[in-house]
């Protein structure tokens, strides 16, 4: 049988994480270090691989119940090759080092089991109850596979140049950055938008590091539960991926 489809055969590589194509991640398991992946994200595998639900300790369960932020993960172990994808999102592999990375859990596809995760809060500068945002801090040394809707923009933040990003478009940033959540508004009520521009809450980053932005303010409609931590849950942003998925779940 012949077809141009055979041009999409698996890539040969010794690397643990390989972007097979822009929307498909390949992870090699050697029987030593496990990989944690979004539940249901496996699309194919080869070899002797076991999949099991990842245990959440009491602290993680409390944080998830209080903030809505967290990861629903499965543990992949054994020897073989596993392919992961989610709604044809673009996949990007990031090496996490000591400075750490802060992400929205909705955009995590997979990560090394040796990394540590912790829920943190990003407060509004106005101190208004119900405004703010919860994120996931990832620390340690290892790799994380992130997803974006479309090809992203990596913005460099320096002491001389701070960066502001729509709260619904931010994917990840350097943990060491100083972050301030604010609303662009001239109204006495910070919950109202600035005129009729449709622009709402944004995050301002100061310091030295990066901010990763996707060219979309919502993820594709889906019925899968992918976490509840985006700014829309707290009155920030116009739509937000979590609000989008919550709406679909009720339809």
N, C-alpha and C positions, 0 to 999 in steps of 0.2 A: 504494500500500500504506500502511496506517495501523496504528500500534501505539504503545503507551506507550514502547517501546524507543527511539523517535526523540527522546525527551526527554533521552537520554544522548549527544547529538551533541557534537562537540569544542568546547571553549571557545575563544573568540576573545580573544587576549591578546598584547601586545607583549613580555611578559617571556620571558626565556630558559628558566627553569624554571617550570612550572605544574603544580600538583596537579590533574589532570583530574578525578579523584574520589579519595576517601580511599585507594584502593588502586592508583592508576594515575598515573604520572608522564609529563608531556609536556615534551620538551626541543626547543627551536628551534635549528637549526644554520644559521649564516649564511655558512659558507665560511671563517671566520677561526679562531676557537678551537674545538678539538675537545672532545668529551666522552668520558670513560672510563666504561664501564658494566660491571656484572657480566656475565660470559659467559652468553649465552643468555637475557638479560633482556628483549631486544626482543620486543614482541608485535605491533607494527605500525609502519609508517613511510610518509611521503609525501615525494616529491621525489627528488633525486639524492644518495643517502647511501651511503657505503662503510663496511663493517665489516671490521676486521682485528684479529687477535690482538695484544695489547699486549706489547711486548718487555720482559723483565726483565733488568736488568743483573746482573753477577756477585754484587754485594753483596746485592741483593734475593733472588737464588736461594739464597745461603748462609743468609740470615736465615730464609727460608721453610723450608729443610731443617732448620735447627737448632731453630726455635721452633714451626713449624706455622702461624704467623701470617703473613698476607699477603693480597693481592688477586689473584684470577684475573679479568683485565679484558680487554675488547675496546675498541678505539678506533673511535669513530664520527665520521666527517668528511663534509664536503660541504655541501649546501644542502637544507634540508627540515625535516621534523618527525618526531621519533622518540618512540614510546611505550614505556615500560619498566614492568615489573611482575615480582614474584616471589612465587608461592604466595599471592596475594591478601593479602600483608602490607600494613599501613598505611604510607603514605609521608609523609615529613616533609622539607622542604627547610630546610637550615641555612646561614646565611652565616658562613663561617669568616673570622675577622679575625686580627690579629697575635697575639692571646693563644693561638690554636691550639685544637685539639680532639683528644681521645683517644677512640678508638672500638674496638669489637670488629669486626673485618673482616666477620664474618658478617652484620652489619646494614647494610652499605654497598651501596646500589643503583647509584648513579652519582655522579660528581664531575667538576669542571672539570679539564682536563688541565694547567692551570697550577699546581695545588696539589702540594705535596711530601708524601710519606708515608715514615714510618720506623718500624720495629718497636722497641718498648721493653719493658722488663720491669717488672712489679710484684711485689715480693718479699713473702714471708710474714714477719711479725714474728718467727716462731719460728726462722727460718733452717734449716728442715728441707729436706733435699734432695728434690726432686720436688714441692714445694709452691710455688705462685706462679702467675703469670698473665702472658701476653704480650698486648700490645695494639698498636694502630696509632696513631701520632701523625700528625695531619694539620695542616700549617702552610701559611702563605701567605694569599692573599686569593682567595676564590672560593666556590662553592656546592657543597654535598654533599647528596645525597638519602639519608636513612636509612630503614630499615624497622623496624617493631616488630610484635610479635604483640599486637594490640589497641591501644586508645588509650593512649598513654603518660602518665607523670607527670613533670613537670619540677620538680625539687627545687632550691631555692636554698640555697647553702652560704655562710655568713658566718663571720667570726671568732668570733662569739658563738654560733653554732649549727652544729655539725658534723653530717654526715649519714652513716648506715651503710646499705648496700644489699647484698642478696643477690648473690653473685658470678655467679649464673646469670640475674639479672634486669637487671643493668646493661647499658646500651646505649652510652652516651657520657658524657664529662664534660669540663670545662674543663681544659686541659693544665696551667694554673698551680696547680691544687689539689695539696696534699700528700695522698698516698694511702698507706694502710696496709692490707695484707691480713691478716685474722685469722680464727680459728675460735672460735665461741662454745662453749666446752667446759669442763667441770670435771674431765675425765679427764686422767690423766697422759700419755695419748697424744693429741696434737692432731689426729690423723686420725680419732678417734672423734667422733661427733656428741654434742650436748648432750642427754643422756637419750634420750628417744624422741620428741623434738619434730620430727625430720626436718630441722632447720635446721643448716646446716654453715658453709661459708666465707662471709665477707662482706668488703666493701671499705668502709673508713671514709675520708671526705673532710673535709679541713680547709682553711680559707683563704677565698677569695672567688671564687665562680663558680657553676656549675650541675652537677647530675647528672641524667641522663635515664634513667628506669626504665620498663621495659615490664611489663604485668600478666600476665606469663607467665615461667616458668623454663625453658621449652623452646620451640624453634621447631617448626612443624608437621612431622610425619614426611615425609621425602622421600628420594629416592635420589641427588639432586644433591649433589656435593661443594661445600661452601661455606666451606672453611677449617677449621683445626684449632686455633684459639687460645683457646677458652673455658676457663674454670677447670676444667671437668670433666676435661680432658686431664691436668691436673696434680694430680688428687686433690681438687679444690675443687668444691663444689656437688654436688647429688644426681644430676641428670641432665645438664643442659647441652645446648645445641643441637648442639655438635660430637659429643658422645657419642651423641646421638640419631641423627645422620646416619651416624656410623660403624657403629652397630648395624644400621641399615637396609641399609647397603651390603653387609653380610655375610649378610643374609637372602635 
